[in-house]
Amino acid sequence: MTGSAELDLVDLRLTASIRKLLAGRADVATGEVEITQGGEVVDLAAAKGPIRIRRAR
C-alpha cells in the first residue's frame, strides 16, 4: 500500500474511535454523559489513554 490507500486504511481504523470521542465531547458539553478513567470522572482535555463514556449520574 502506498499513498492514498494507506490513508484510507488508517481512516477506517480510527473512524469508530473518533466518532465515539466526538459524540462524547458534544454530550459532555450538554451534561448528558461523563468521561471516566478508572471509574473517576475526568476532563476530556486532560484524559490520556483509554476512556469510558457513561450517562451522567
C-alpha positions as protocol buffer text, in pm:
chain_id: "A"
residue {
  index: 1
  type: MET
  ca { x: 0 y: 0 z: 0 }
}
residue {
  index: 2
  type: THR
  ca { x: 114 y: 347 z: -73 }
}
residue {
  index: 3
  type: GLY
  ca { x: -20 y: 696 z: -57 }
}
residue {
  index: 4
  type: SER
  ca { x: -396 y: 720 z: -53 }
}
residue {
  index: 5
  type: ALA
  ca { x: -453 y: 350 z: 18 }
}
residue {
  index: 6
  type: GLU
  ca { x: -255 y: 376 z: 343 }
}
residue {
  index: 7
  type: LEU
  ca { x: -453 y: 681 z: 449 }
}
residue {
  index: 8
  type: ASP
  ca { x: -779 y: 502 z: 376 }
}
residue {
  index: 9
  type: LEU
  ca { x: -675 y: 209 z: 596 }
}
residue {
  index: 10
  type: VAL
  ca { x: -580 y: 441 z: 883 }
}
residue {
  index: 11
  type: ASP
  ca { x: -908 y: 625 z: 830 }
}
residue {
  index: 12
  type: LEU
  ca { x: -1107 y: 303 z: 866 }
}
residue {
  index: 13
  type: ARG
  ca { x: -927 y: 208 z: 1186 }
}
residue {
  index: 14
  type: LEU
  ca { x: -979 y: 544 z: 1351 }
}
residue {
  index: 15
  type: THR
  ca { x: -1330 y: 623 z: 1232 }
}
residue {
  index: 16
  type: ALA
  ca { x: -1516 y: 442 z: 1511 }
}
residue {
  index: 17
  type: SER
  ca { x: -1292 y: 583 z: 1784 }
}
residue {
  index: 18
  type: ILE
  ca { x: -1314 y: 936 z: 1650 }
}
residue {
  index: 19
  type: ARG
  ca { x: -1692 y: 919 z: 1619 }
}
residue {
  index: 20
  type: LYS
  ca { x: -1717 y: 797 z: 1978 }
}
residue {
  index: 21
  type: LEU
  ca { x: -1488 y: 1074 z: 2101 }
}
residue {
  index: 22
  type: LEU
  ca { x: -1669 y: 1350 z: 1911 }
}
residue {
  index: 23
  type: ALA
  ca { x: -2010 y: 1227 z: 2020 }
}
residue {
  index: 24
  type: GLY
  ca { x: -1888 y: 1207 z: 2378 }
}
residue {
  index: 25
  type: ARG
  ca { x: -1747 y: 1558 z: 2366 }
}
residue {
  index: 26
  type: ALA
  ca { x: -2079 y: 1701 z: 2244 }
}
residue {
  index: 27
  type: ASP
  ca { x: -2277 y: 1511 z: 2508 }
}
residue {
  index: 28
  type: VAL
  ca { x: -2037 y: 1615 z: 2786 }
}
residue {
  index: 29
  type: ALA
  ca { x: -2099 y: 1978 z: 2693 }
}
residue {
  index: 30
  type: THR
  ca { x: -2474 y: 1926 z: 2740 }
}
residue {
  index: 31
  type: GLY
  ca { x: -2426 y: 1733 z: 3065 }
}
residue {
  index: 32
  type: GLU
  ca { x: -2576 y: 1410 z: 2930 }
}
residue {
  index: 33
  type: VAL
  ca { x: -2264 y: 1198 z: 2977 }
}
residue {
  index: 34
  type: GLU
  ca { x: -1943 y: 1184 z: 3178 }
}
residue {
  index: 35
  type: ILE
  ca { x: -1597 y: 1081 z: 3064 }
}
residue {
  index: 36
  type: THR
  ca { x: -1427 y: 843 z: 3307 }
}
residue {
  index: 37
  type: GLN
  ca { x: -1091 y: 676 z: 3357 }
}
residue {
  index: 38
  type: GLY
  ca { x: -1054 y: 417 z: 3628 }
}
residue {
  index: 39
  type: GLY
  ca { x: -1408 y: 490 z: 3744 }
}
residue {
  index: 40
  type: GLU
  ca { x: -1331 y: 857 z: 3812 }
}
residue {
  index: 41
  type: VAL
  ca { x: -1480 y: 1144 z: 3612 }
}
residue {
  index: 42
  type: VAL
  ca { x: -1210 y: 1326 z: 3415 }
}
residue {
  index: 43
  type: ASP
  ca { x: -1192 y: 1629 z: 3189 }
}
residue {
  index: 44
  type: LEU
  ca { x: -1175 y: 1507 z: 2829 }
}
residue {
  index: 45
  type: ALA
  ca { x: -900 y: 1758 z: 2750 }
}
residue {
  index: 46
  type: ALA
  ca { x: -683 y: 1617 z: 3030 }
}
residue {
  index: 47
  type: ALA
  ca { x: -759 y: 1248 z: 2964 }
}
residue {
  index: 48
  type: LYS
  ca { x: -473 y: 1034 z: 2840 }
}
residue {
  index: 49
  type: GLY
  ca { x: -525 y: 677 z: 2730 }
}
residue {
  index: 50
  type: PRO
  ca { x: -849 y: 478 z: 2720 }
}
residue {
  index: 51
  type: ILE
  ca { x: -1168 y: 649 z: 2829 }
}
residue {
  index: 52
  type: ARG
  ca { x: -1520 y: 536 z: 2902 }
}
residue {
  index: 53
  type: ILE
  ca { x: -1834 y: 733 z: 2834 }
}
residue {
  index: 54
  type: ARG
  ca { x: -2126 y: 685 z: 3071 }
}
residue {
  index: 55
  type: ARG
  ca { x: -2457 y: 857 z: 3131 }
}
residue {
  index: 56
  type: ALA
  ca { x: -2430 y: 1136 z: 3384 }
}
residue {
  index: 57
  type: ARG
  ca { x: -2526 y: 1037 z: 3736 }
}
